[in-house]
Amino acid sequence: MRVKPEMADATIVAHDEIFPHGAVVPPIMQTSLFVFESYHDMVGCFRGDNDLPIYSRGKNPTVREFERKVAALEGAADARALSSGMAAISNAVLSQVRCGDRILCVRNVYPDAYRLFLSLLPRFGIEVEFVDGCDLNAVAAALPGCRLFYIESPTSWIFETLDLSSLAEMARSEGVVTIVDNSWATPIFQKPISHGIDMVVHSASKYLGGHSDTVAGVIAGRQEMIDAVNEFVAPYLGGKLAPFEAWLLVRGLRTLPIRMAQHDRVGRIIGERLRNHPAVARVYHPGLEGRGEQTLKGCSSLMAFDVAEGIDIPAFCDRLKLFKLGVSWGGHESLVVPAIAGLEQKNGPNSAKAFELSPRLIRLHVGLEDVDDLWGDLCQALEPGSKQ
Ligand SMILES: *Cc1c(COP(=O)(O)O)cnc(C)c1O
């Protein structure tokens, strides 16, 4: 049974193409090249008459299975998998822009996307301007003359929820292409294309994979947009996804709907309890603040909070036992990152333009452990010596 976009998410992730011998799981096509049965087939393939795979930098059947599933989940005509989320972002952006173009980008995007825009693209004559994506008047003023509008919603670190339908409509009326990074919500909770967005990018290293064992990315969109990536950008940047990693991702996707339901449920409980904790000044969680309901069907469990004045952030981090100190998120394990640790290291004087983070901000990924064990860990780290 072939997956189709009109199927429900849970069915899309459960069913595959029919594979040789009736294998219920896609085989890992660990091969660099595919040989042809005849000269006729080879010439036909080079001419584009048939869809045979040629070489795994371009197309690989295991990788195609992952791409087909993501396209169906996002309601897109097609998808292209790449070796990381950043490869997805850079390939998607480079498929749309050329020297002399201007990109509009919302503030608080993923920091390496921000650095791509701020330090690499200007070398090729591509200018980038940052805007508060919540401020529709500011967006309307900045859009004319842009080639591309790059959006992440909810945004990194403070999870601002943006009105994708309005942003897509404003961009379309100015002839500006839109890209949304949908890693946080996943297609289970947000389908940007249904709001008029042109292309969706993911770090599949996060919830799509879900097991912290793979770094990967994927772009979904209209056929001509994915064709542009496949024909003009991806072959030359060369960042293909490995078949084994695609296989792990197909396996991860099987449980995406139920993992996201659990992340949503436990994330809200932890967020709510944090909000009522005396050592916490503020919680950043769209679901608890009633934000983003026009696009979000649920919330993932990546959130943040400001610790109250007087809480020693390094000591808090070191007291945590279940929450590990680590970047990334979306796996089974709970993680923390204090914003101050990264900001001190990486961002130069320009960072204020794109990030306005409180030095007391802690990012939290709530994993799949027991909610009361996780809460106990946070309590003992916030209030040393107290009973839970
Ligand atoms: C991690 C992340 C990326 C980059 O993905 P990689 O797979 O690490 O390259 C992009 N966007 C968001 C929102 C992310 O969290």
The ligand as an SDF file (V2000), in Angstrom:
LIG
                    3D

 15 15  0  0  0  0  0  0  0  0999 V2000
   19.0420   21.4690   15.3300 C   0  0  0  0  0  0  0  0  0  0  0  0
   18.2860   22.4410   14.5140 C   0  0  0  0  0  0  0  0  0  0  0  0
   18.6460   22.7110   13.2040 C   0  0  0  0  0  0  0  0  0  0  0  0
   19.8960   22.1330   12.5890 C   0  0  0  0  0  0  0  0  0  0  0  0
   19.7840   20.7740   12.4230 O   0  0  0  0  0  0  0  0  0  0  0  0
   21.0640   19.7700   12.3260 P   0  0  0  0  0  0  0  0  0  0  0  0
   20.4070   18.4800   12.0370 O   0  0  0  0  0  0  0  0  0  0  0  0
   21.7410   19.8410   13.6410 O   0  0  0  0  0  0  0  0  0  0  0  0
   21.9250   20.2870   11.2320 O   0  0  0  0  0  0  0  0  0  0  0  0
   17.8460   23.5420   12.4650 C   0  0  0  0  0  0  0  0  0  0  0  0
   16.7470   24.1160   12.9950 N   0  0  0  0  0  0  0  0  0  0  0  0
   16.3780   23.9090   14.2640 C   0  0  0  0  0  0  0  0  0  0  0  0
   15.1680   24.5770   14.7850 C   0  0  0  0  0  0  0  0  0  0  0  0
   17.1490   23.0720   15.0600 C   0  0  0  0  0  0  0  0  0  0  0  0
   16.8110   22.8960   16.3390 O   0  0  0  0  0  0  0  0  0  0  0  0
  1  2  1  0
  2  3  1  0
  2 14  2  0
  3  4  1  0
  3 10  2  0
  4  5  1  0
  5  6  1  0
  6  7  2  0
  6  8  1  0
  6  9  1  0
 10 11  1  0
 11 12  2  0
 12 13  1  0
 12 14  1  0
 14 15  1  0
M  END
$$$$
